[in-house]
């Protein structure tokens, strides 16, 4: 009986091993996926400066990052006739270590869906802040059941500009020096004159520190107010009006009718919905064998915030959402051109619209935290100065006692 059980047991173990081996092999086999590449490489990209401009010699501006998404099958071959949906999110909010655009943190920067005949979607996007961006990508077939849909989360980490660390280090050294000098002066032996609550030098120093604290508070708040005024001056009725676009938002040309529609204004931190469509005005049927070229430009300093080139959907439309992270007027220009193999050939033409953007000031919490950091650095310097002064006084006292004895 025992001899009969052993072969069965060994056979069962072998069967389980084969099943486990096949399951592990299947789980480790290549899967369809989405590959992300950037041009230039992301480690060479820096966040947008608050006052970036394209004026020659002014610097501080980098062209938008070119992001290329490539859908591939398990063998690494490009998936044909796909539709790619991209959502781009900025780094999560962190009031303790905020960026130049705190309102933009933790928001959706871009949401676009486009046809990808070669399995590739390419956009150009200016990245405003440092940190890790999340890209949620969904790939579906244009032809039913051509391949299994793909959903993937990708990340993109943008480093901070090294100059920011240098400037911050210089500021820390200056604040520490102010505190150190104050602690050294306060820690010295000073005679108090009749009717005084503190020596004159101490009173002058404390008065100076109060002035510095008030100046720092005013600087933080005035800077925020100026930023808010700068960002909101483009709103009609508040400041300078939005300049009119030199091109219409809808146009009929060469037997085609194209219209740019969507939100007429935007707010920093909130995505705006936009759409462009093209149709045949005689038949009212959508036209799909064309190519759209979308360009969004910040008008105040003339830098490109977003660009995309792609084909419309089956309804002759292209819809997208984008966030205007800089509170200045933006121009949206869409050019339509025929595809290379289209039966209808025509000269490219454009529609455009200028959109006002309402700026939002940094939250009061962020301002107060920044002020608290500056104050803490001065206090640390003050305590260090008191400690050094006390040690120097003790050493002087010991030296005097030794000389007397």
Secondary structure, 3 states (H helix, E strand, C coil): CHHHHHHHHHHHHHHHHHHHHHHHHHHHCCCCEEEEEEECCHHHCCCCCCCCCCCCCCCCCCCCEEEEEEEECCCCCECCCEEEEEEEECCCCCHHHCCCCHHHCCCEEEEEEEEECCCEEEEEECCCCCEEEEEEEEEEECCCCCCCCEEEEEEEEECCCHHHHHHHHHHHHHHHHHHHHHHHHHHCCCCCCCCCCCCHHHHHHHHHHHHHHHHHHHHHHHHHHHHHHHHHCCCCCCCCCCCCCCCCCEEEECCEEEEEEECCEEECCCEEEEEEEEEECCCCEECCCEEEEEEEEECCCCEEEEEEEECCCCCCEEEEEEECCCCCCEEEEEEEEECCCCCCCCCCEEEEEEEEEECCCCCHHHHHHHHHHHHHHHHHHHHHHHHHHHHHHHHHHHHHHHHHC
